[in-house]
Amino acid sequence: MVEKVQMTEEQENELIEREYAALLEVYENSNHRHKVEIIDKAFRFARQAHSGVRRRSGEPYILHPIAVARIVAQEIGLGSTSICASLLHDVVEDTDNTVEDIENMFGKKIASIVDGLTKISGGVFGEQASAQAENFRKLLLTMSEDIRVILIKMADRLHNMRTLASMPQAKQFKIAGETQYIYAPLANRLGLYAIKTELEDLSFKYEHKDKYEELSRKLENTRQERDELFSLFSKPIVEKLNGLGYKFEIHARVKSIYSIWRKMQVKNIPFEEVFDILALRIIFDVEDEKDEKTTCWGIYSAVTDIYKPHPDRIRDWISTPKANGYEALHVTVMGPTGQWIEVQIRSRRMDDIAEKGFAAHWKYKTGEKDDSELEKWLQTIKELLENPEPNAIDFLDTFKLNLFASEIFVFTPHGDIRTLPQGSTALDFAFSLHTDVGLHCIGAKVNHKLVPLSYVLNSGDQVEILTSKKQVPSAEWINIVKTARARAKIKSLFKKEYKTFIKKGEHDLEAFLEKHGQKLNTDLLSKIMDNFHETQKDDLFYKVGKGVYNLEDLDKSSVLPKTQSRWVKYWKLQFGKSSGPEAVEKKKIDTKSTLTLTENDSTYRIADCCNPIPGDDILGFVEDDGKVVVHKRQCPVAMKLKSNYGERIVSAVWETHRMLCFPATIEIRGIDRKGMLGQIVKVISDEHSVNVNKVNMETKDGIFEGFITIYVHDLEDLNNLSMNLLKINGVNSVNRVELSMNSEH
């Protein structure tokens, strides 16, 4: 918790005026038309309205709206209307003032934005799961009316994240979880790259404090090394570009802490093996925007004359900008010390758009109709809102399909470019052209070859859609399409049939699980969805109901918990099972306090999706039956629970467990030699007295790679074992396999 600082009234007034003056200075240094009078009026009004109110940290509440307004002006680049709306954004919700009062004093536009912000107040998420998603739908509605609502909401969330230390831990997890699940991807989609990066880093800081601090230290310790490399690498580039007469700046770009950690998890590598921490950014100035592309390729040519480029790592975001408007030319070259370094080449305009996103687009608009991918994306959101999912949480998932999608670029027969999510089919492309084209689609020609509706498109494909008036859409099409738009259209057509099969599928699944002594809960449902590669539960139920999936296949998978006899000497039965009849009584969980996980306590069970062990950063999720499921904080299932069911998240800590054993999987690699496996098993079994559950080793061309599942007491055991395995001659790396990180979220 942050210590609350006591100030005199005079000191507080001085602080408020100082912060407000700093906001005005930012605004007056911008290139907006200066309307200081209305900003001053909004500030005085908000200050009076919030008079006497304090934030949890103890500071006067008015400092929060001032800080939000400053982010809006300085980091997003918006003008007086947005600054006024930011100063007033909590006035209607927290005081007796109404939207009508705001309209009378500040006009319709500011009142409309404040109204939009009031509708989605209290964060995107309310107290109940469905209400959270309903609030998100409201946010999208207001976003499609005036994009400034969501931009101010972003600034509000950023300031809340910057001051999150004053919140209780369970609240920190909830806010950090929804920030990473919704706000950071949304910031990315809106092109707010700097804000997206900071939101991810702050979320990571509160969810994994020790790891955040450890990586911060490692970055600081290697800074001099990076500075020297930057100096050595950039010197010949600077000389060459100066000689060619370019006007430019050259900067080092250091990978964010969250991105480093994410790469370590996904690639299963230590910090020392993350080789792309340093990148180079060249920002150039041109007098005419038409010369940007030529200049980009001119600088590219100069850089690749000095350093050899990687043939597979050239990214041309100039010819085809990303959906969020990002433009740049990226090339990875071999540096002087023998490591690959990325060089990002952008004009001043491109850099502005990359850092500030949507607002910067307006600054550079020339009056013609903006047909950017972002405009198209906002149009898709409007269409989704016109055909909303009956279930609010499903709506959130459908929206996220569009939010997270990696993009491919495909061409119409006339050469127009369309942007679609990766994995999109010919049928998705048909719906992207027009709903009627989608509904009457019978097939397609991709690169002049006939393909079925289910054909998965690749970037660069040229697609011609074949239609027939006789074609009747089929409910099976839901299994073919990937895009949110196509799914929404097909679902609305077959709503009745879809609902019937969903009901049947849910009933069949519950009956099947009952037969196996299991009850359907959030955790088990997530595992079953992963097993069948489904992202939405209704899609799973529908396909089970239709007979697309055979539930007997679950018997052959590792989804269903095994029979008790197999686990009796391990943790499964001991942890989270009742020790006698007296333990059956249900224990009420207080989500505001931190739970200590003790042995033989029937209140808890370990999540199978991520298998946390003592020493891991964890949190608890209170199930409908009152039992707490313990997840790793970075587990994708936990991420979704934090953002959709924030009020049921509880902070949890381990008590020292030396009696129980927990399963963990390690990946081990090295140079193969005779007796290597025997030596590895000897270290595990004899020196550490650790039970081995499963060994899977493969050797190819003198290199071995293997996965070993063992039972350990805690993270310390696992780390000690890994250190001793690394001492074996020939063993190159030993890493814990983070199962929860294998699925992208």
N, C-alpha and C positions, 0 to 999 in steps of 0.2 A: 504493500500500500504506500502511496505517496504521502509524505508529511504535509499536513495542512498549515499554510503560512498565515500568521495573523498580521493584518495591516491596519493602520488607522484609516479612518474615512478619507482623510486628506490624501494619504498615500494611494489609496484605491482610485480616487478621482484623478490623480496625476497619471497613474498607470493606464486608466481607461482613455484619457485624452491623448496620451503618448501613442497608444496602439492605434487609435483612430487617425492621428496625424500621419502615422506610417502608412495606413491604408490610403489616405488622400494623396500622399507623395507618390505611391505606386500608380494611382489613377492618373495623376497630373503628368506623369512621365510616359504615359501610354499615348497611342495615336488616335484615341477616341475623342469625339467632340466633348469638350469639358462642361459637364453639367453638375458642378460642385454643389449648387444650391439644393437640388432635390436629394442628393446623397446626404447632405448635412441635415436636411429635414427628416429623412428616414432614420438617421442615426439618433437624433434627439428624441424622436417618437419612440424608437425601440428601447432607448436607454430609460426613458420614463416608464414604459410598459413593464420592463424587467427589473425595475427598481427594487432593491432589497432581496432579490432572488439570487441564490448561489448555486454553483455547480458542485458536484460531489467532492471535488478537490478543495473546495472552500473559496475559490475565486468568484468575483462577481459574474453573474450569468452573461451579461452583455459582451464580455470578452470573447465568448464563443461566436456569436453572429459577426463580430468584427473580424475574427480570424477566418471565418468561412468566406466573408466578402473579400478579404485579402487574397485568399487562394484563388477565388473566382477571377479577380482582377490580374493577379501576378502570374499564376501558374496555368490558368486556362485562357486568359486574355480577353475576358468579356467586358462589356461597358457598363454605363450607369444604371440601366434598367435591371441588369442582373445583380449589380452591387446593392441596389436598393432592396430588391427581393431577398437577397442573402441577409441583409441587416434585419429584415422584417420576417424571416422565414419561420420563427417560432412564436411570433406575436399572437396569431389567431388561436393556435393550439394552447398556449400557456397562459394567456391573459383574457380579459373580458372583451377585448376588441374583436370585431367581426370583419369578414372579407369586405362587406359593404363600407365599413369605416375606412379600410385601406383604399378602396376604389375612390371614395369621395376625396381623400387626401392626396393620393398618388396616381390616380388614373387607372383605366381598365387593364392595361397590359401588365403592370406590376401586380395588381390585385389578382389577375388570372394566374400568374406564376406562383404567388404566395398560396393561392387556393390549391393549386396542383401539389405544392410541397406539403400543405396541411393534410391533404387526403392520404399521403403516404408517410405520415409522421411516425415517430417512434421506431425509426429504422424500417427497412422493407418488411420486417417480420413482426407480427403481433404475438399474442399469447398462445393461440391454438395453431395447429399445423395448417389447417385449411385456410385460416385467416391470414397466415403468413403469405401463402401463395396468392390469396385474394388481394392482399396489399401489393404484391408484386404485379398483379394484373393492373391494378390502379396506376402503379408507377409507369407501366408501359403505355397505358392509355394517355396519361398526361405527357409522356415522352413523345408520343406520336403527334400530339397537338403542338407542343412547344419544347424543342430539344433542350432549352435552357433549364427546364425543371430538373431533368436528370443530371445536367452538368453541375447545377448548384447542389443537388443531392450528393454527387460525387465529392464535392468540396466539403460538405457537411460530414460525410463518412471519413474522409481523410483526416479532418481535424479531430473527430472522435477517436480515430485510431492513434493519432499522435498523442492524445491525452488519456489513453486507455488504462494507464498504470493505476489510476485512482479507483478503478472498478474491482469488485470481488472476482476471484479467479474463475468461478463457473461462468460469470457474465463475460469475462475476457474470452473464454473458449468459444462461447456462443457468438459473440461479435466478430472474433477473428475468423471463426468458421464460415459465417455467412459472407464475410468480406472476401475470403478466398474463393468461395463457391459461386458468388454472384457478382460482387462489385469489381473485383480485379479483372475477370473476363469481360465484363461490360465496359470497363475503362479501356481495355485493349481494343474492343470492337469499335469504340468511339474514337480510337486513335490517340487516347490520352496515355502515351507510353510511359512518361515520367511518373504519373500518378499510379498507373498499374503496377510499376516496379516497386514503388514505395509501399503500396497497399500489401503486396505479396511479402515484402521484407518485414513489415510491421506485424502482419498476421503470424509469420514464422517466428518472430521474436517472442510473441506471447505464448505461442503453442509449444515452442522448443527453446526455452530461454538458454539452457546450457549449451546446446548445439550452436545457437546463434552467436553466443559469446565466444565459443571456441573457434568458429569460422572467422569471426571478426578479428580475433587475435592472429590467426594464421594469415589473413589478408594483410594485416598491419606488418607482421614479421617478414612477409615476402615483398613488401612495397618497394624497398630499395632495389631489389633484384628486377622488379617490373619496370621501375623508372629507368634503370640502366639499359634494359632491353628496348624500351620505347625510344630512348635517346639514340641508341645504336641503329635501330630499325628505321626511324623516321628521318635521320640526317640526310641520307642520299636522296630520299623522296623530296624533302624540302628544297634541296639544291636544284634538283631536276625541274620541279614545278616553278621555282623562281626563275630559272633559266628560260622556261617556256612562256613566262609572262603572265601566269595565272594569279588571280587575287584569291587567296584562300587562308583558312585556319586549319591547324592540324591538332587533334586532341587524342588523348588516351581514353578509351572507354573500358571500365572495369566491370566485369560480370557481377550482377547483383548476388547478394548472399543467398537468397532463396533459390535463384537459378543454379548456383554452384551446388547447393545441397540437393536440389532436385536431380541434377545430373549424376551426382554421387549415388543417389538412391536407384535411379533407373538403370544406370550402367553398372552399378555395383562396384564402384571404384573409390579409392581414398582421395582426399583433397589433392594430394601430390600428383595425381594422374588426371586432373582436370586441366587440360592444356590450353583451353580457349578463354582463360580468365581475362587476358588482355586482348583488346581489339583496337584498331586505329580508325579514327573518324576524320575524313577530310571534308570540310564545308567550304564551298567556293561561292564567289559573288559573280553574277553576270548582269549586264545592263538590260538585256532583252531576254524574257522568259523563253523565247524560241531557241535560244542558244544553249539551254540547259542540257539537253540530251547529248549534243555534240561535245560539250565540255566534259560531261561525265565520262564518255568513252575516251576522250583525249587524255584525261587523268588516269583512267584505267590502263591505257596503252603505256603511259609513262611509268606507272607502278610496275607493270608486268615486264617492262624492259629491264628493270632492276632485279625483281624477284620472280621466280618461276611460279605460275598459278597452279592451283589444284584443279584438274580438269572437271571434276564433278561438283565443285563448290563455287559456282558462279551463280549469283541470284540477281536476275534482271527485274527489279520492281519499278523500272522506269517505263518500259514498254507496256507492262501490265501491272498497275499499282495493286496493292492488297485491297481487300474489301473495306478496310478502315481508312483508305486514302493514302496509306504509307507508300512513299516513293523513294527509291535509292538504288544504287548499284553496289552489290556486295561481291567481293572476290577474296578468296583465301589463298595466301601465297606462302612459300617456304622462306622463313626468316633467316637471318645470318647465323643464328645459333642452332639451326636444324629443327625448328619447330614451326608448325603452321600458325599463321596469324591472319585474322580476318581484317580486311580494309573495307570500310563503308564510305561510299562517295555520294555526297548530296549537295544540292544547292542550298542557299540560305532559306529559300521558300520551302523546300522539301524538309529541311531541318525543323523549321517552325511548325510545320504540319505534323511531323513525327513526334515532336515533344508536346504540342498543345492540342493536336487533334482537330476536332470539328470546328472549333472557334476560329482556328487559323485558316480554314477553308473560306470562311466568309471574308476574311481580310484580303484574300487573293481573288475573290470572285470578280468576274468582269461583266456580269450582267446576263450572260447567256444562261439557258436552263441548265441547272446542275443535275447531271445524270450519273452522278458518282455511284459506286457500289454501295456506299453508306446510305444514300437516298433510297436505293432499291431495297436495302435491308430494312429500313424504317417502314417502307411500303409493305414488306412481308409481315412485319410486326402488326401493322394495321389489319391486314387480312386475317392473321391469327386471332386477333381480338374480335373480329366479326364472327368467327366460327370457334368460340372458345371450347376447350375440353370440358366435359361435365364435371370432371374431378379437378380441383384447383392444383393439387400437387402434380398431377399428370400434365397440366398446362405448363407448369414451371419446367418440367422435364422436356416437353416439346420445344419450349422456347430455348432451352439450353442446347438442344440439337443444333440450332442455328448459331448459338453463341460460341460454341467451342470448335465448330467444324474447321478442319484444314481445308484449303480451297483447291479446286482444279479449274482450269480455264478451257472452255470448249467453244467451238465456232459454229455458227449457223451456216447454211449453204451459201449465204450472201457474204460471209466473212465477218459478221458481227460477233463480238466476244460475249459469252455468258459465264458468270462465276457461279459454281455449285460446290457444295460440300464434297470432300473426298468420299468415294464409295457410292456416289450418286449413279443412278441407272438411266437408261434411255427414257423410261417412263417419268422419272424426275425432271428430265430435260423438257419433255412434252408439257408437263404442268408448269414449268418455269416460263414457257412461252405464253400459254393461256390455259385457263381451266378447261375450256371446250376442247382444245387440242389434246389435253391430257385424257379427258373422258372418252374421246373417240380414237385414241391411239391404238394401232394394231401391230406396230413394229417400228423399226428405224433402220436407216442406212448410216453406218458409221464408217467414214472414210470410203464411201461408195460401196460398202459390203453390207448385205442384209443381216440384221441382228435382231434377237427377240427383245421384248420389253424389259427383261431382267438384266440385260447386258450392262456391265459396270464400265462406266466411262473413264477415260484417262485424259490428263491434261494434253491439249493440242488436238484432240479428236474433232473432226468436222461431222456434225450430226444433222441428218435430215429425218424429220418425223413423218411417218406414213399414217394416215387416218382413214376411217371409214364411218359413214353415217350409221351403218348397221352395227357397229361395235357397241357392246353393252359392258360397262365397267363391272368388274368382279370384286367381291370382298377380299379375295386372295391378293389383290394388288397391294394391300397394306403390308404384305411380307416382302414386296419388291422394292418399295420406295424408301428413300433415306431422308428426304427433305421434310421439314416441318410443314411447309405449304401443302405438298402433295398428300401427306398423312392427314392433315386437317380436312382437306376436300373429300378424300375417300371415306374417312370416318363419318363425316356429316351425312354422306349418302347412305351409308349402311349402319346408321346409329342403332336401329332396333336389333338387327341381326347381331351386330357387334356386342351389344349389351347382353343378349341371350347367351352367347358363347362365352363371354367373360364370366358370367355367373356360373355356368356349367363347369368351366375350367377351374375356377376357384374351389367349387364344391369337390371336383374330382381330385384336386391336389390335396385338399384337407383330408379327404377320405384315405388317400394313398399314404399320407404321413401318419395318420392315426393307426393304420395297419402296421406301421413300422415303429409305433410307440412314440411318435413325435407330434409336436403341435406347431402350427404355422405361426412364426413370429418374424419380426423385422429382419433379424440377423440371418435366419435360415432362408427367408425369401430372397434376400440379397445374394446368398450363395447359389441358390437355384437359378436366379436370373443370370448370374455370371456363367454358370454351367451351360446354359442355353444361349449365351451371348445376347441377352435381351437387356434393354436399358429402362423399360417401363413395365410395371407389373401387369397392367391391363393387356399389353401385347403378349406377355407370357400366358396369362389366363386364357386369352382368346385362342392361342395356338394349342394349348392343352385341351381346351374345349372342342376345338375342331379336329383334334387327333393328329396335328402336325408333329407334336412331341410325344414320345413314348415315355411315360413316367418310370417304367421299369429300368430305363437307362440310368436313373439316379442310383440304383443299386450298385451299378458297376463303377460309379464315380466316387469321389471322396467327399461328396456333399453331405450325405447323411451321417450323423455321428455313429461310430462303430458300436458293437455290442459291448456290454459292460465288462465281460470277462477279459477282453483284450487290454483294457486300460486300468484294471483294478489296482496295479501297483504304482500307477502314475497319477498325474494331477487331475485328470478329468473327473473322477468320482469324488476325490477328496475336496476339490475346490468347487464350491457352489452347490454342494449336495447336503441334504439334511443328515445330521448324525444321530438322530433319534426322533421319536414321536413328538417330543416337546419342541423340536425345531421347526415344526410345520407352520406355526403361527406366523402370519405375514408381518414383516417389519416395515414401518413407514419410513420412507427415505426423505431426508431433508436435503433438497437440491441446493440450498444456500450454503451448507457446510461441506467440508472436504471429507470424503469417505476414506477410512483406512481399511485396506484389504487384508483381512486376517484369515488364518486357515480354518477349515471346517465351518465356514459360515454359509448358511443356505441363501443369503441375500444376493450373492454374486455368481456370475459365471463368466468364463473367458470367451471372447468372440473367436469363432473358428476362422473368420475371414483374414485375421491378421496375427493371431496367436501371440499376444504380448507376453513378455516374461518380466519378472521383477528387475527393475532398473530402467525399463522402457518408460518414456513419457506416455501417460495414459489418461483416459477420462471414462466416465460411466454414462450409460444411457438407461433411463428407467423404462422398462417394458410395461405393457398394459397390465401384466400380472404383478407388478411391483418389484420384480427382480431386476437387478442392475447387470447389464452386459458391459464388460470391460473391453475397450478398444484401444489400440495405439492411436495417438492423436493425429498422426498423418494418414491413417487408414481412410481410403475413399468412402467406405460405408459410413464411417464416423463423420467425415466431412459433410456428407449429405444429411445425416441426422442432425448435426449442429445447425445447419442452415434451415432445415424444414421443421425441426422439433426442438428449437433452442431451449424452451422452458423445461425440457426433460433431461438436459445435460447436467451432470454433476461432476465436480472435480474429484479426483481420486489419487491416493498414493499407496504404495506397497508397504506392508510391514515386512521386516526381514523374514524371508522364507528359507529355512535350511532343511526342512523336512520334506517339502514337496519338490517334484521335478516337472519341468516344463519343456515341451518340444521346441527345438530351434533347428533351422537348416543352415548349413554353411556351404559356401562354394569354395573349392580349393583347386588351384592351378599350379602347374610347374613343369619341369623337364623330367620325363619318365626315365626310370632306371630299374634294374632288377631289385625286388624287395621293397619298392616304394610304398605300395599299398599296405604291406605288413607293418612297416615302420609307422605309417599314419595311424593305423588301427591300434598299434601298441601305445602310442602317445595318448590316444583318446581313452582306451580301456584300462591300461595298466597305470599310467602316471596320473590320470585324472579320475579314474574310477567312474567314467561316464558311460551310461548305457547307449548303445547304438541301435537305432530303430531301422534305418534304411541306408544303404550305400549304393550309389550309382556312379561308376567311373568309366570314362572313355579315353582311349589313347589314339592319337593320330600324328604321324610323322614325328614321333619322339616327344610330343607334348601331351600331357594328360590334363583332363578337366573332370571334376567330379562334384557331386552333391551328396552331403552326408547329413541325415537327420539324427540328432542326438537329444538326450534329455539332460537339462542343466537346472541348477537351482536359481540362477539369476544372471544378469548381464555381466557381472564381474567374473563368474565362472567361464562364461563364453569368451570374454576378452582374454582371460589368462590362457585358455585352451588355444585360442587363435595365435597368441604370441608364441607359445611352445611349438605349434605346428609350423610356424614360419622359420623356426630354428633348424628344421629338417633340411639337410642338403638337397637342393633341387626344387623345394617348394617356393614358388614365386609370390603367390598371393592367397590370402584366406579372408573371405568376406562373408558376413551374415547375409542371407537372402531375405530381402524385405518383400515378402509375398504381397503385402498390401500396395506396394508401389508399382506392381507390374501392370495394373490396369490404369490407363490414363483417365484423368477426371477433369 
